[in-house]
Amino acid sequence: MKTQIKSFVFLAFGITLIMSCQKAGIDGAATLVIFPQHHGVTIPNHIGYLDSVYVKFDAKDLPSDPTHNYDAVFVGEYGEDHVHCTSLHTGNYYLYATAWDSINNERVYGGLAVKIKFSERQDEIDINIPVVE
């Protein structure tokens, strides 16, 4: 009986360890819906400059060069006011968004760190990213 209990405890510990070690990256089921916002106003995708989100996996801080030092990039669609970052695993991500503010006729950008929790692994999560000149 003690051997069965030990085996069960070992198996439960192993499963917990494997599930908690899953790294951020592509191949998951979570989707982040990113809304770049300049002065609290969501910026729609401009026909000549689509909104883009550069994603760094396993990161909590802004990469040194976020538009070149990234693991994935997602581009918005004309007419929409958001960008879909699809197929993400649980884990930590740094998101860096760029957009074109057609009112002020200038490029705006900004970023923030997010974490996709295990309980959110199959969810669609809305995130507002403040962007500035």
C-alpha positions as CSV (number, residue, x, y, z in Angstrom):
1,M,0.0,0.0,0.0
2,K,2.8,2.4,0.9
3,T,4.4,1.7,-2.5
4,Q,1.2,2.7,-4.3
5,I,0.9,5.9,-2.3
6,K,4.5,6.8,-3.1
7,S,4.0,6.1,-6.8
8,F,0.9,8.2,-6.8
9,V,2.7,11.1,-5.1
10,F,5.6,10.9,-7.4
11,L,3.3,10.8,-10.5
12,A,1.3,13.8,-9.2
13,F,4.5,15.7,-8.5
14,G,5.8,14.9,-12.0
15,I,2.7,16.1,-13.7
16,T,2.6,19.3,-11.7
17,L,6.3,20.0,-12.6
18,I,5.7,19.4,-16.3
19,M,2.6,21.7,-16.4
20,S,4.3,24.5,-14.5
21,C,7.5,24.4,-16.7
22,Q,5.7,25.2,-19.9
23,K,7.4,28.1,-21.5
24,A,5.9,31.1,-23.3
25,G,5.8,30.7,-27.0
26,I,3.8,29.8,-30.1
27,D,1.7,26.5,-30.3
28,G,-0.7,27.4,-27.5
29,A,-4.4,28.2,-27.6
30,A,-4.5,31.7,-26.0
31,T,-5.1,34.8,-28.0
32,L,-4.1,38.3,-27.0
33,V,-6.2,41.1,-28.6
34,I,-4.1,44.2,-28.5
35,F,-5.6,47.7,-28.6
36,P,-2.9,50.4,-29.1
37,Q,-4.2,53.6,-27.4
38,H,-2.9,57.1,-27.8
39,H,-4.1,59.4,-25.0
40,G,-6.8,56.9,-24.2
41,V,-8.1,56.6,-27.8
42,T,-7.7,53.3,-29.7
43,I,-5.8,53.7,-32.9
44,P,-7.3,52.0,-36.0
45,N,-5.0,50.3,-38.5
46,H,-4.0,52.9,-41.1
47,I,-3.9,51.7,-44.8
48,G,-0.3,52.9,-45.2
49,Y,0.9,51.8,-41.8
50,L,-0.8,48.7,-40.2
51,D,-0.5,48.4,-36.4
52,S,2.2,45.9,-35.3
53,V,2.9,44.0,-32.1
54,Y,6.4,42.7,-31.5
55,V,6.4,39.9,-28.9
56,K,9.4,38.8,-26.8
57,F,8.9,35.4,-25.1
58,D,9.8,34.8,-21.4
59,A,10.4,38.5,-20.9
60,K,9.2,41.0,-18.3
61,D,11.3,44.0,-19.5
62,L,11.5,46.0,-22.7
63,P,14.1,44.4,-25.0
64,S,17.1,46.6,-26.0
65,D,15.8,46.9,-29.5
66,P,12.2,45.8,-29.5
67,T,11.6,46.0,-33.3
68,H,14.6,43.8,-34.0
69,N,15.0,41.7,-30.8
70,Y,11.7,39.9,-30.8
71,D,10.4,36.3,-31.1
72,A,7.2,36.9,-33.1
73,V,5.5,39.8,-34.8
74,F,1.7,40.2,-35.4
75,V,0.3,42.7,-37.8
76,G,-3.2,44.2,-37.7
77,E,-5.8,44.3,-40.5
78,Y,-6.9,47.5,-42.2
79,G,-10.1,48.9,-40.7
80,E,-9.7,47.1,-37.4
81,D,-8.7,48.8,-34.2
82,H,-6.7,45.9,-32.7
83,V,-4.1,43.2,-33.5
84,H,-4.6,39.5,-32.7
85,C,-1.6,37.7,-31.2
86,T,-2.7,34.1,-31.6
87,S,-1.6,30.6,-30.6
88,L,0.3,31.6,-27.4
89,H,1.2,29.4,-24.5
90,T,1.0,30.3,-20.8
91,G,3.9,32.4,-19.6
92,N,5.5,35.9,-19.6
93,Y,5.6,38.1,-22.6
94,Y,6.7,41.6,-23.4
95,L,4.5,43.3,-26.0
96,Y,5.7,46.3,-28.0
97,A,3.1,48.0,-30.2
98,T,3.6,50.4,-33.0
99,A,0.9,52.4,-34.8
100,W,0.2,55.4,-36.9
101,D,-1.7,58.3,-35.3
102,S,-3.5,59.8,-38.4
103,I,-4.8,62.7,-36.3
104,N,-1.4,64.0,-35.4
105,N,0.3,62.3,-38.5
106,E,3.0,60.6,-36.5
107,R,4.3,57.2,-35.4
108,V,3.4,56.1,-31.9
109,Y,4.8,53.2,-29.9
110,G,4.8,51.6,-26.4
111,G,4.9,48.4,-24.6
112,L,4.1,46.4,-21.5
113,A,4.7,43.1,-19.9
114,V,1.9,40.6,-19.6
115,K,1.5,37.1,-18.2
116,I,-0.9,34.5,-19.6
117,K,-1.9,32.3,-16.6
118,F,-2.7,28.6,-16.8
119,S,-6.4,29.3,-16.2
120,E,-6.3,31.7,-19.3
121,R,-4.5,29.2,-21.6
122,Q,-7.5,28.9,-24.0
123,D,-8.9,32.4,-23.6
124,E,-9.1,35.5,-25.7
125,I,-7.6,38.3,-23.6
126,D,-8.1,42.0,-24.4
127,I,-5.1,44.3,-23.6
128,N,-4.8,48.0,-23.9
129,I,-1.3,49.2,-24.7
130,P,-0.6,52.9,-24.1
131,V,1.5,54.3,-27.0
132,V,3.2,57.7,-27.2
133,E,5.2,59.8,-29.7
